[in-house]
Amino acid sequence: MRSAAINAASLTRIDRYVLRQLMVALAAVSGGLVALIWLTQSLRFVELVVNRGLSFGVFFQLTSLLIPNLIAVILPITTFVVVQFVYQRLAGDRELTVMRSSGLSPLALARPALALAALAGVSCLLLNLYVVPASFTSFREFQFEIRNRIAAFLLQEGVFTPVSDDLTVYVRARDRDGTLHGVLVDDARDKTSHATILAERGRLLDTGGVPRVLLINGSREVIDRTNGRLNVLSFAENTIDLAQSGKGGATRLRDPIEMSLDELLHPRPGSFNEREIAKMRVEANKRLATPATCFSFTMVALVAVLMGTFRRHGGLIRPTLAVLTVVGLLALGLAAGNLATRTPALVPLIWVHALLPGLLAGWLLFGPQLGLVPSALHTRIGAV
């Protein structure tokens, strides 16, 4: 009894030892990869700082809302990378050999990796269900505010400011009280009536959250497309809406990623067409199934490291096959999502992709202990 208790305690210490290395590596790899991807993604929003005068504080506040989604996407991949790296290092340092010699089975050796996969899967599930929809909603609303409202109040003197893709404003001078002098507005939002508006003075207004500019003593010039004549309309006062949409109440359409799980599974009748409903169902199933890929990718890494005979100088075949397998699974995951969007009956493919590789790898690795895999087949696969 005493020897069994000592053996159990030693196993617990081994589990903690390996799990600690796995968690430290996961934090380092995930943090570095998230920072790299965040940097590349945030470059898309640099023009808001360069062309629209936003501060770097607002820039970082906007782009940091993308981080939860980045973590949820890369967590299964980084879990695979960490398990593969740490166990390969343990094998190279002969630590796995010592553990095997002490009588530890493949299941006992895999316990720390499975614990890490469970932790990563639960984290991914919480991110997908709660954090990512909330952060992405805040990101889209913040971006909408910047593009449609805030940017209009950041007009700079002597600069052609692109408020939107089809609306540009130039201000010659701006007083401290907000009065604008020498205002030019190039308005191409109405494709049938491209207008150029000139005014001596102007003042920015905020009515109902929609930016407008009050122009005083100016003219509106429009070319008549039917006869090519220039029509000029002089005015004493004119109000121009500076929102991206030509309509005063500019609204924002929500993406499926912003919706809660209940909204995705039970859309309001009549609010969405069939294609939108199909996308919502695919998004809901992806949120629930993606955490299972943490387990599947971990099992692929464990099969590559723990299965087969020990080789003194290591080997590249099994790690390379594991990497290629995960790359192939990622590609199949994208294909399964696209197919399920076009054909709703294929939604179960998302779950097959998430669960089947892990179950198959577990059958190969733990099957001999449970008597589920013939010894001849296990020996032949392990010789690769």
N, C-alpha and C positions, 0 to 999 in steps of 0.2 A: 504493500500500500504506500509506504513512504517513497519507494523508488518511482512509483507511478505518479505521485504528486510532484516529485522533483522533475520528472520528465515533462509533465504538463506545464510546470512553471517555466522550464527552459524553452518549451515551444512558444509560450506566450512572450517570452523575451525576444525570441527570434522574430516572431510576428511584428512586435513593436519596432525592432531594429530595422526590418525591411520596410515596414509601412512608413516609418519616419523618413527614410530616404526617398520613398516614392512621393510623399506629400510635399517635401521640400522641393524636389525636382519638378513636380506638377505646378507648384506656385511660381517657380522661376521661369519655366518654359511658357506657361500660360500668360504670365505677366509680360514677358518679352514679346511673345507673338501678338498679343492684344495691342501692345504699344506700337509695334510695327504696322499692323493692319490699320489701327486708328490713325497713324500718321499718313498713310497712303489715302485713306478715305477722307480725312479732313482737308486734303488738298483741294477737294471739289468746292469747298466753301471759302477758300482764300479770297476769291473775288469779292465776297461780301465785305472783307476788310479793305482790300485794295481799291475797289471801285465805289463802294458805298460808305466808306468811312466808319465802319463799325470798329469798336475797340477789341483788343485781343482778349479781354475778359469775357465779352459777349461771345466771341468766337470759341473760346474754350468751353464756356458754359453750354453752347449749342452742340458742339461735337462730342462732349463727354457723355451726352445722352445716348450716343450710339454704342457705348462700351458694353452695357448688359447684353445687347444682342450679339456683339462680337464674341463675348465669353460663351454664350449658349451655343454658338455655331462651332467654335473651335475646341470646346471641352472634350468631346469624344476623340478628336484627333490627338490632342495633347496627352490624353490619358493613354492612348496606344503608344505614342512616342516615349513617354516616361517609363511605362512598364517594359517596353522593349529595351530601352537603354539601361535601366537599373538592373534588370535580370541578366542582360548580356554582360554587364560589368561584374556582377556577382559570379557569373560563370567563368569569366576571364580571370578573376582573382581566386578561383577554386573554392569559393565559399559555398556555391551550390553543391559541389562535389562532397564537401565535408557534411553538409546538411543531409544529402542523400545517404552518405555512409552511416550517419547516426540513426537511420531508419525512417526518415521523413518521406512520406508518399508525395506524389505530384499534387494531390489535393491539399496537403499540408503546406507544401511550398507555394501553392497558388493563393493561399488564404489572404496574405497582405494585398496582393493585386486585386483580388475580388472585393476586399473591403474598400480599396481605393475606387474601384469601378462603381460600387454601391454609393459611395459618397459623391462621386462625380455625377452619377445618374440622378440622385435626389436633388443635387444643386441645379442640374440642367432642367429638371422638371419644374422646380420652383421658379427658375428664371423664365421658362417658357409660359407658365400659367399666370404669373403675377407681375414679375419685374419688367420683362421685355415689353408687354403691351402698354404698361404705364409709362415707361421711359420713352418708347417710340411715339406714343401719343403726345407727350410733352415736347419731343423733338419736332414733330410735324407742326404742332401749334406754334412753337417758337419760330420755326422757319417761316411759317405762314405770316406771322406778325412782322417779321423782319422784311420779307419780300413785299408785303402789301401795305404796311402801315409805318413801321419805324423808319425804314429807309427813306421814305418821302420827307421826313423831318431832318435829314442829314445832308441837305443840299449844301454844296460848298461853292464859294465864290470863284467865278472864272472857270468852272469845271462842268463839262457835259455829264450829268449824272444819269445813268440808265436805271430809272426806277423799276422798269421791267423790260422784257425783250422788245416790246413795241411801244415804249413810252420813255422819252428822254427829256430832261429838263436842264436848262442852262440859266444861271443867275449871275449877273454882272457884279452885284454887290449885295451885302446883307447887313442890315443894322443890328445893333444889340437888342432892340425891342422886337426883332423878327421880321421887320419890313424888308421886302425884297425889291431890288431895283434892276431894271433891264432884264425882264424875264422872257425866255423863249421856251416854248413847249412843242415838241414834235410828237404828235399823237397818231399812231398807226393801229390802234386797237380796233377801229372800224375799218375793215379791209376795203369797203366801198367808198370811204370818205377819209382819205389820209390828210390830216390837217396840220398846219403850222400856225401857232398862236404866238403873237408878240404883245407885250404889255409894258407900260412904263413902270408900274409898281405892282406889288402883290403881297399877300399875307397868307401864311399857312393856317388852316383850320382843321380841327378834329371834331367831326360830327358823327356821333354814334360809333366811334372806333374806326371810321373810314377817313383817310387823309384827303383833304381837298385844299386847293389853293384859290384864293379870291384874287382875281386879276382886275386891275383898274386902268382905264384909258389904253385900250389896245385894239388889236384887229385879229380876225380869224381868216386864214387864207386856205382855200380848198380848190383843187383842180377838178373841174367837172369832166368826168370820164367820157361823157357822151359827145361833147363838142371840143374838149381840150381847153376851154376858157378858164381863166383864173377868177374865182369868185372871192371877193373880199368883203367881210362883214366887220364894221367898226362897232365897238361897244364901250360904254362907260364903266360897266362892271360885268364880270363873267366868272362863274365858279366852275373849276375843272376838277373832276374826280381823279385822284392819283393812284387808286387801287389798280391791281393788275387786271382785274375784270372791269369791263366798262359799266357794269351794274353796281349800284351803290352797295347793296348787301352782298358783298363777295363772300362765298361760302367755300368750305373745304371738304372734299370727299375723303372718307376714311378708308384706309387700307385694311385688308383682313388681319394683318399683323397687329393692328391697334385694338382689335376687338377682343372681348373676353371669350373664354371657352363656351360659355352659355350662349352668347350672341352668335358664335360660329356654328354651333350645333343646332340652334333653334332660331333661325333668322325670322324677322317679322314678315308675315305674308304680304306679298305685293311690293315689298321694298327693294327686292333684288331680282335680276333675271336669272335664268338657269345657269348660265356660265359663271356668274358671280357666286351663286350658291355652291357650285362645284368647287370653285377656288376656296371658299370658306370651309367646306368639309375637308378638303385636302390639308389646309392649314391646321385645322383642329387635330386631325390624325397625326400630322407631323409633330405637333407640340407634345402629344402623348407618347409617340413612338420613338422620337429622337433620343430620349434618355436611355432607351434599351441598347442603342448603338454603343454606348460606353462599355456595357458588358460584352457585346459582340467583338468590338475592337480589342478589348483586353484579352479575351479568349484567343483571338488570332495571335496576339503577341506571345501569350503563354505557350501555345502549341509550338511556336517557332523556337522557344528557348528551352522548354522543359521536356519536350518529346524527343525521343531518339537517344543515341549514345553520346557520351562525352567525347569531345575532340580536343586534343592537347593544344593545337594551334588555332582553335576556333573554326569558323566557317562563314561564308558569305551567302550560301545558297538559301538557307532557311530564313535569315533576316530579310534578304532581298525578296523572297517569295511572300513574306508577311507584308512588306511594304506595298508590293504590287497588288496583293489581295485587298488591302485597305483602300488603295487608290481606285481599284475596280469597284469596290463597294460604294465609295463616294459617287462615282459616275452612275452606278446603278440606282442609287438613291435619287439623284436628279432626274433620271429617266422615269423612275416609278412615279415621282411626283407629277411630271408632265403628262404621263399616260393617264394617271388618275384624274387629272383636271379635265382632260378631253373625254374620258370614259369613266364615269363615276363607279361603275361596277368593278373597276380595277383598284379601288382604294385599299383592299386587303394586301396588295403588293407592298404598300408602305410598311405594314407590320411584318410581312415575310422578310423584307430586306433588313429590318431592324433586329429580328429575333433569330432567324434561321442560321446565319453564320455562327453566332455564339453557341447555339444548341449543337450544331454539327462539330464545332471545335471542342466543346465540352465532352461530347460523345467520344471523340478520338482521344482526348487527354485522360479523362477519368473513366472511360469505359472498361479498360482492363481490370481496374479495382472492383468495379461493380459487375463484372462478368458480362458486359454488353458488347465488347469488341473482341473478336477472335485474336488470339495471340499472334498468329501468323500475319494477319493483316496489320496489326499494330507494329510488329517488327519490321515489316516491309515499308510502311510509311515512315517510321522513325529512322530508317537507314538513309533517307534522302538528305 
